[in-house]
Amino acid sequence: MLVLSRRADESIVIQPADGVDANMTMAQLFANGPIQITLLGGTGRRVKMGIEAPEQLAIRRKDVD
């Protein structure tokens, strides 16, 4: 499980992992199961979440450019 903290107005990005065939169908990407997001707690404007996803998917913080 990947654990991330995000503040209000911050995002995460879920995309195919590096090295995964860009032509994979949604069914192939999710063949090993769905994405599960569990909210683990929060304080003020910050929330901590746990994310479980198939290894074909990469989850990253989307940082402001």
N, C-alpha and C positions, 0 to 999 in steps of 0.2 A: 504494500500500500504506500503510495506517495502521499505525504502530508504537506500541505501548503497553507500559508496564511495569506489572506487578501483583505485589503481595506475596501471601503465603499468606493465604487467607481473603478476598481482594478479588475483585471480579467485574467482568464487562463485561455490557452489555445490547445485544442486537441486536433492532431493531424497525423497522417501516416508517419511512422518512425523513419529515420534515416536508413537507407538501404532497402526499404520496402518498395515493391513494384507499384509505381504510381497508377497503373492500370487495374489494380485490384478492385473488385466490386465491393459494395457495402457488405454483402453476404460473406465474402471472403475475409474482409477486415474484422468482422464480428463473429467469425466461425468459432472462436474460443470463448465466447461469452460477451455479455454487454459491459458497458461502462457503469460502474457503481460509485456514486458520490455520497459520502457520509459526512454530515456536519458534526464536527467534534466539539464545538464550543465557540464562544466568542466573548469579546469584551469591547464595549464602546462601538466603534466603527470597524472593528476587525473581526473576521471569522476564520476559524481553522477548519479545514476540510481534508478528509482522506479520500483519495481517488484510486480505484482499482480499475484497470483496463487491460484489454488484450495486449500482448507484447508488440503487436503490429502497429500500435498507436503510441504516439509520444504526447505527453502532457507537459506543457511549459507555462511559466508565468509570462503574461504579455506585459512587458515593461514599456513605459512611456518613452517614446523616441526623443 
